[in-house]
Amino acid sequence: MLPLVALVGRPNVGKSTLFNALTRSRDALVHDQPGVTRDRNYGVCRPEGKPAFAVVDTGGIAGEDEGLAGATARQARAAAEEADLVLFVVDGREGASSLDDDILKWLRKTARPTVLVVNKTDGLDAQAAMNDFARYGFSDVVAVSSAHRQGIDDLIDHSLARLPEEGATTELDADPSRVRVAFIGRPNVGKSTLVNRLLGEERMIASDVPGTTRDAVAIDMERDGRLYRLIDTAGLRRKSKVEEVVEKFSIVKTLRAIEECQVAVIMLDAGEGVTDQDASVLGYALDAGRALVVAINKWDGLTDYQRQQAESLLARKLGFVDWAEAVRISAKHGSGLRELFKAVHRAHASATREFSTSEVNKALEVAYETNPPPTVRGHVAKLRYAHPAASNPPTFVVHGTRLKTLSDTYRRYLENFFRKRFKLVGTPVRFAFKEGTNPYEGKKNVLSERQVAKKKRLIRHVKRRK
């Protein structure tokens, strides 16, 4: 269990940059635009030769209690109240502000140990920058430049001196049994609401405003004796709609989360059906080869007729991923979550299953005998043997001759045959076809003197007979 340090301050004072400097990562989204960070983002600082501690990045407290700004402030306050130490980050270039004064008043009410961090002091007289905040009465003041990693080691020493040896925070572990699940989809389909429902707390900011979530935030969870890592991601929109630089960074983090997860849960809005953008998001998951579960949210708000229409639309538009299970849920009220996790388990088990070479060869033999490849220009492809190559997704290598003549239809037949034979649910199946090389290709047959003489005699014999 690690002690926890919370980074708190008004917007755009460099908390996310400081978080990245402490954790030596790029997990926090950084931009000059104020209010980029909204949700709590946890990481671990591992100084060389010193004890590690957890760090939580928070959104800026803007002095508002309503809307997204109010929700962001509540997240920051919750992080500070659970922390063992608060780093109160201020801007050394702009100096003290009335908003800093308000935040300090609230911090003193929490009675948490606090260190004042004067950021952005590069190119300034650090002592003069700290003197501007002398009226705050802090005994622990550290001047840093997060962007240039100046003063970070001094800040770590100050933090360790104030932290207990043990805390109540567990770090994200690398347990291979932990199922990594990413919730993906277009904006405002209920991803954050679902994560909050699963965790039983307001861990993520959920709002009717599209694009509320900007970072890809990972949270560890245990449910019914099984370990999970839930990854809430930013909504993906069409490229033509993406104009802000911040949103482009959010998309990059979402795509990275898809690559790192084992099961991708794509959420759809039952009332809106399957849109073209939903199909694009599906394409990202398929390109990454992730196991897939389709969660149709807001199902409880539909009438019987609307449900019939939705079922018809889903069957028509999701035909290209008919192997993925579709679950009807309500993230707001919690209905259908047990079925959702059962589908996640089946998809994960199928995606990570290990195969023996003998059973793969037997499946290929049966598939070949049941439906041989068609003749193409007088030639028939021969599938000689196969073996497993990788998992997540299951990948098989097929060796043979004339494999280039195999049509896409026959390749899909092999994929469906293997999926049905091995009862694979919710995962794509990939094949790699390798043709055997001709050992004599490109080699010239050089005749010996005796063979040359024999060839000449045969030619003379044929000429005499003519």
N, C-alpha and C positions, 0 to 999 in steps of 0.2 A: 504494500500500500504506500503510495507516494503522497507527500505533502503537496498542496495545491496553491499556485500563485495566480491571482486574477489581475488582468490588465484593464484598468478602468480610466475613463477620461471622456472629454467632449469629442465630437467628431473631428476627424482629420488632424489629430495630433501625432499620428504615427504608431498607433497601438499594433496594427497588423504587421507593419514593418519590424517592430520590436519583437513580436511573436516569432516571425520568421528568423530573426537574428538569434533569439534564444534557443529555438528548436533546430536551428541549422537546416531549415527546410523552406519550401515555397508553398506550404499548405494553405496559408492565409492569402486571400485575394487582396492585392494592393493596387491602389489607384489614387490620383490626386483629388478625385471627386469625393466630397464628403458623404458619409453615410453608406459606404460600400459594404462594410461588415454589418450584418444584422443578427445572425444566429451565433450562439456560443460555439467556439471551435477549440478543441482540446489537442494538446501536443505534449511532448516531453523534452525537457532540457537535460542534456547529458554532458556536463562539463568534464573534461578529462581529469581523472584522478580525484573527483569530488562526487558527493552524492547527487543522484538525479532527483528532479522534482517535476511535477506536472504544471503546465501553463495553460490558461484558458484566455483566449482572445474574445473580446466582447465588442459590440457595436457602441458607437458614440452616444452619450447621454446628451440629448439636445434640449432638455428642459421642457419637453412636451409630454402630456399624458395620454393623448388620443392618437389613433391611427398607427401607422407603421413606426413612427418615432417613439410613441409611447410603448409599443410592444418591444422595440429594441431596447429601450431603457429598462423595462422590467426584466429582460434577459440579462442585462449587465448587472442589475442589482442582485438578481438571484445568484449569479456567479460570484459576486463579491461576498455575499452572505455565507456561502458554503466554503470560501477559500480560507486557507491558513494565513495567507499574507496577501495584501492588496498593493499593487504598484499603481500609484496615482500618476498617470502620464499627462504632462502639460507641454505646451509649445514654447520653447525657449526663444524663438524668434518673435512671436507675437506678444509674449508676456502674459501676465495674469489677466483673466477676464471675469466678468460677473458670473458666467456659467461655471467657470472653475470654482468660484466661491460657493455656488450653490451645491456643486458636487461634493466639495470638501465638508460642508455642513452635514450632508447626508452621511458621508463616510464616518464622521465622528460619532454619529448616532449608532452606527453599526458596531462600533468599538472593536473593529478588526485591526490587527497590526498593519501599519501602512508605511510605505516608503515613497517619497516624492521623487519622481523621475522627470528631469527636465530634458526633453528630447530636442533634436534639431539644433544642437549647439556647434555643429561643424562650422568653422570660419568665424566663430564668435568668441568673445572672452567668456569662458565657461563660468568663472566666478561671478562675473557681472550678471550673467543670465540667471544664476541661482539666487543672487541677491535680490532680484526682482520678485522672488517668491518668499523672501525672508519673513514677511508678515504672516505667512501661514503657520509659522512656528514649528516646523519639522526639524527634528534632530538628525534624521536620516534623509539626506538629499544627494542624489547622484545625477551628474550631467552626462548625457550620452548622445550619440548620433547613430540611430538605428540603421540608417541607410549606409553608413560607412563603417559600422561595427566598432565605433569608438566608445570606450567606457563600458562595453558589455561585460567584460571580465570583472570589473569593479562592481557592477550591478549584481552579477551572480554571487559574488562574495557577500555583499550586503544582504541579499535574499537568504542565502544559506545560514547566515548568522541569526536571522529572525525566525527561521522555519523549525518546526519540530522534526524529530527523526522519523516519525511515522505520521502518515496522514490518512485520510479516508477515501482517497482517489485511487482507482486502478487504471493503469495505462492500457492502451490498445495492445493486445498480445498477438503473438504469431502462432497461436494454437491452430494446427491444421484441421482439427475437428470443427472449428468455428465456421459456420456457413456464411459466406459473404453475399449479401442480398442488396442489390441496388434498385431503388425505386426511380423509374424514369418515365418521361412523358412530356407532353407539351405543357405550357404554363396553366396554372389554375385548375388542375384536374384532381387535386386533393392529396398530393404526395406527402406534404408536411403534416397534414391532418391525420393521415394514416400512421405515420411514424409516431406522432404524439399519442395516438390511441394505443399503439402497441407498447409504448413505454409507460403509459399511465400518467404522464405529466406533460406540461407545456414546454417540451424541450426545444421544439422548432417553432418559429413564428409562422402561424397559419393565418392567411388573410385572403379576402376576395380580390385583392389587387393582384393582377397577373405579374409574375416575375418577382415575387416577394423573396424567394430563396435565391441566393446568388452563389454561395459556396457549395461544394460537395462535402457534406458533414458526415463523418462516420461515428456511430455509437454502438458500443458492445451491449448485448442483451442476452439474458437467459430466459427461456420459455419452455415449460414442461420438461426440464432436465436437459435441454439442448442449448448449445451456444450459438449465437448469431452475431454478425456485424451488419448493422443496418446502415445504408448509405443513402441519405436524402440528397437529391441532386436538383440543380436548377432546371427549369422547363426549357425545352428546345423549341425554337421557332424557326420559320423559314429563313434562309440566308438573306433574302431580300428585305426581310423585316428587321434584321439585326443591324442597328446603326451605332449604338453606344459601344465604346471600347470595353467597358466593364462587362457587358453581356457577352462579348466575344470571349473574354477570359473565362466567364462562367461556363460557356459551351465547351471550352477546352477541358475544364475540370470535370464536366459531366462525361465527356467522352473517355477521359482517363479512368473515371469511376466505373464505366461500363467495361473497360479492358481489365480492370483489377477484380471485378466481382466474379462470382461463380454462377449466380442466378440473377437475371434481370427481370424485375416485375414491371411491366409496362402498364400504366394506368390510363384508362379511357373514361371519358364522361358518357354515361349511359344516355343522357338526354341529348347529346350532340352526335352520338354515333361515332363511326370511324372516319376521321378526316384524312386528307392527303398528308397533313403533317404527322399524324399518328403513324401512317405507313412509312414516312421518312425516318421517324424515331425507331420503328421496328427494324428498318434497314441497318441502322447503326449497330443494334444488338446482334443482328445476323452476321454482319461483316466481322464483328469481334468473335463470333462463334459461341456466344454465351447461351446457357440454358435459359428458357423463356417461360414466363407465366403471364397471362393476360388477366389483369384485374379490372373489371368493369365497375366503376365506382358510381355512387348516387343511384343505385338500382332501386332503393326503397322509395324514391320519389316518383316512380313511373306508375301509370295505370296499366291494367292488363293489356289493353290495346297497344299502348306504347311499348310494352315489353315484347309483344309479338313482333312489332315492327323492328325493334332493336335486334331481336334474335335473327330475323331474316337478313338484316343489314350486316350483322357480324359474320354470319355464315358466308355471305357473298364476298365481303371485302377482306376477310381474314383467311380465305381459302389457301393462300400460299404458305401459311403457317398453321395448317390444320393439326399438326402434331403437338402444338402448344395448348395446354389446358387453359380454359377460360373460366374464371370464377367471378360470380356476382357478389359484390360487397357494398357495404356502406361504411366508409371511413369515419363518418361523423358519429354514427350510432354503434359501430362495432360489429355489425352483422356480417357473417360470411368469413370472418378472420380465421376460424379453425380450418375451414375448407381451403383457404388461401395457403396456410402453412403446410397442409397436406400436399397440395400441388407443388409447393416449393421443395418439399422433401423428395417427392418423386422425381422432379426435374433434376435436383442435385445428385440423387443416387444414379440416375441414368447417365448424367454428364460425366461423373467421376468413376464409373464402373470400369474395372479392369478385365480384359479379355485374354484368353489363351490363344496361341497360334492355331492349335488343333481345332477349336470350335469355330474360329474365323474361317479356316480352310474348309471345314465341313459345310458352313453356311454358304460359302462361295460355290462349292460343288453342287449343292442342292439348287441354288439360284440358277446356275448355268444349265443344269439338266432340265429344270422346270421350264425355263424360257431362254433358249440359246440366242445369242446376238444375231441380228438379221445380216444377210449377205449384202455387201457393199462393193460394187464393181467386181463381182466374182470372187471376193475374198471375205472370209469370216474371221472376226477377232477371236482369239483363243485366250481364255482366262486360266492361267496355269496354277497359281497359288496366291495366297494373301496372308497378311499378318497385321496385328494391331500396331499402330505407330504412336498414338498419343491419346490423352483423355481431355475432357473439357474444351472442345467437344470431342466425342469419340471419332478417331481418325484411323482409316484402314488403308494399307498400301496393297494394291493389286498388281501382280506381275503377269505378263503375257506377251503376245505378239499381235500386231496390227490393231493395237488399242486405240489408235487415232481414228479408226473407223466407227468407234462406238458413238452412237447418237446421244443427245441429251436425254431423250426419252428413256433409253436403256440405262443410262446412269441414274436417273430418278427411280427406275425400277429397282436397281440394286440398293439404293438408299432406303426405299420403302420396305424392301424385303428384309434387310438387316434390322431395320427399326421394329418390324413386326416379329421377327424371329427372336430377337433379344429383348423384346418388350421395353423398348426405349421410349420414354415419354418426356416431352418438354425440352428436348435437346436436338440441335441439328446434328447430322451425321455427315462426315466428310470422307471422300475417297481421293487417293492419289494413285494414278495409273503410271506404271513404269514398264517400258518395253525392253525386252532382252536385246542386247547388242550382238550383231553378227561378228564373231571373232575373225572372220576372213575378209571383212569389209575394208576396202582400200589397200589390200595386199595383192601383189602381182605374183602369179604362179610361175616361178623361174624353172624352165626345163633343163634337165641334165643333158650332156652330150649324147648319151645313149637314147634318151627320149626324143631329142631332136632328130637323130638319124632314123629312128623308127617312124616318126611323123613324115619324113621325106619319102621313105619307102612306101608308106600308105598312100601318099599323094600320087606317086608315080604309078602305083598299081591301079588306082582309080582312073587315072588318065588313059592307061592302056586299054582298059575295059570299054571306055567310051569310043 
